[in-house]
Amino acid sequence: MDTLGTTLKESRKSLGFTLIDVQSETGISNAYLSQLENDKIKSPSVNILSKLSSMYRVSLKDLLAKANLIDREKAKEEEVNFSFAQQVAFRSEDLTVEERDHVLKYLEFLKTQKKT
């Protein structure tokens, strides 16, 4: 399992950023960033993770979970649900109002089948 530090370092490098680049963009010192990437700082602030999430294009929930600031299993489940919702939204762009109503009714039908 990737640690917070590993995730941050790999994300930064995959985007071609140096620690100095990140410092310039976020105001977070490169020394602090280095400590984060080497897992010497285990629980940074949400503000720090939010800045890095945005710059690195990484899920904030993933970073929060890896920093043990939120429950990992719940974060994974929510990420799966969000991904599913994104897929449904993408595929429904060209549907008529009536077709969208049918999709919603079908989802409700599936939920009732699950309960029985």
C-alpha positions as a printed NumPy array, in Angstrom:
array([[  0.   ,   0.   ,   0.   ],
       [  1.3  ,   3.426,  -0.924],
       [  2.01 ,   5.808,   1.893],
       [  1.097,   9.479,   1.866],
       [  4.718,  10.36 ,   1.116],
       [  5.016,   7.9  ,  -1.762],
       [  1.77 ,   9.127,  -3.288],
       [  2.864,  12.757,  -3.069],
       [  6.335,  12.098,  -4.481],
       [  5.08 ,   9.965,  -7.378],
       [  2.342,  12.465,  -8.218],
       [  4.748,  15.394,  -8.173],
       [  7.317,  13.618, -10.312],
       [  4.732,  12.365, -12.816],
       [  3.751,  15.992, -13.44 ],
       [  7.382,  17.037, -13.812],
       [  7.422,  19.347, -10.792],
       [ 10.434,  19.914,  -8.569],
       [ 10.067,  20.655,  -4.87 ],
       [ 11.012,  24.263,  -5.671],
       [  8.204,  24.417,  -8.27 ],
       [  5.701,  23.25 ,  -5.67 ],
       [  7.052,  25.689,  -3.091],
       [  6.686,  28.576,  -5.549],
       [  3.13 ,  27.591,  -6.43 ],
       [  1.802,  26.678,  -2.971],
       [  3.969,  28.552,  -0.473],
       [  4.797,  25.258,   1.278],
       [  8.534,  25.104,   1.98 ],
       [ 10.528,  22.546,   0.026],
       [ 11.996,  21.242,   3.295],
       [  8.483,  20.531,   4.61 ],
       [  7.513,  18.927,   1.293],
       [ 10.603,  16.724,   1.443],
       [  9.7  ,  15.594,   4.951],
       [  6.164,  14.8  ,   3.768],
       [  7.456,  12.786,   0.82 ],
       [  9.805,  10.826,   3.081],
       [  6.973,  10.061,   5.543],
       [  8.621,  11.997,   8.367],
       [  5.431,  14.053,   8.751],
       [  2.48 ,  11.704,   9.065],
       [ -0.491,  14.055,   9.551],
       [ -0.196,  17.379,   7.751],
       [ -3.012,  19.878,   7.902],
       [ -6.03 ,  19.591,   5.648],
       [ -5.043,  22.955,   4.162],
       [ -1.651,  21.583,   3.064],
       [ -3.225,  18.454,   1.602],
       [ -5.845,  20.514,  -0.183],
       [ -3.186,  22.639,  -1.887],
       [ -1.192,  19.58 ,  -2.914],
       [ -4.289,  17.71 ,  -4.061],
       [ -5.183,  20.537,  -6.381],
       [ -1.704,  21.005,  -7.79 ],
       [ -0.962,  17.274,  -8.134],
       [ -4.428,  16.413,  -9.475],
       [ -4.9  ,  13.773,  -6.783],
       [ -8.089,  13.063,  -4.869],
       [ -8.177,  15.024,  -1.605],
       [-10.043,  12.127,   0.003],
       [ -7.213,   9.78 ,  -0.966],
       [ -4.638,  12.057,   0.64 ],
       [ -6.768,  12.538,   3.756],
       [ -7.179,   8.768,   4.073],
       [ -3.444,   8.169,   3.669],
       [ -2.792,  10.78 ,   6.365],
       [ -5.289,   8.922,   8.604],
       [ -7.475,  12.003,   8.82 ],
       [-10.498,  10.086,   7.49 ],
       [-11.405,   6.395,   7.411],
       [ -9.707,   4.64 ,   4.47 ],
       [-12.47 ,   2.132,   3.771],
       [-15.158,   4.785,   3.798],
       [-13.051,   6.98 ,   1.51 ],
       [-12.597,   4.096,  -0.954],
       [-16.311,   3.377,  -0.946],
       [-17.151,   7.04 ,  -1.497],
       [-14.586,   7.24 ,  -4.316],
       [-16.198,   4.239,  -6.043],
       [-19.64 ,   5.824,  -5.654],
       [-18.373,   9.134,  -7.032],
       [-16.736,   7.391,  -9.984],
       [-19.986,   5.569, -10.739],
       [-21.934,   8.83 , -10.547],
       [-19.468,  10.477, -12.94 ],
       [-19.877,   7.629, -15.404],
       [-23.671,   7.839, -15.248],
       [-23.554,  11.608, -15.72 ],
       [-21.219,  11.306, -18.696],
       [-23.337,   8.671, -20.387],
       [-26.588,  10.534, -19.786],
       [-25.59 ,  13.805, -21.468],
       [-27.609,  13.136, -24.641],
       [-30.657,  11.587, -22.985],
       [-34.049,  13.226, -23.139],
       [-35.882,  14.156, -19.946],
       [-38.11 ,  11.125, -20.417],
       [-35.115,   8.805, -20.843],
       [-33.506,  10.226, -17.705],
       [-36.734,   9.572, -15.786],
       [-36.641,   5.965, -16.993],
       [-33.053,   5.593, -15.801],
       [-33.96 ,   6.96 , -12.355],
       [-36.978,   4.659, -12.111],
       [-34.814,   1.704, -13.082],
       [-32.27 ,   2.579, -10.385],
       [-35.079,   2.751,  -7.827],
       [-36.315,  -0.642,  -9.053],
       [-32.832,  -2.116,  -8.577],
       [-32.692,  -0.773,  -5.026],
       [-36.014,  -2.434,  -4.164],
       [-34.773,  -5.753,  -5.565],
       [-31.7  ,  -5.572,  -3.349],
       [-33.823,  -5.227,  -0.19 ],
       [-35.901,  -8.335,  -0.812]])
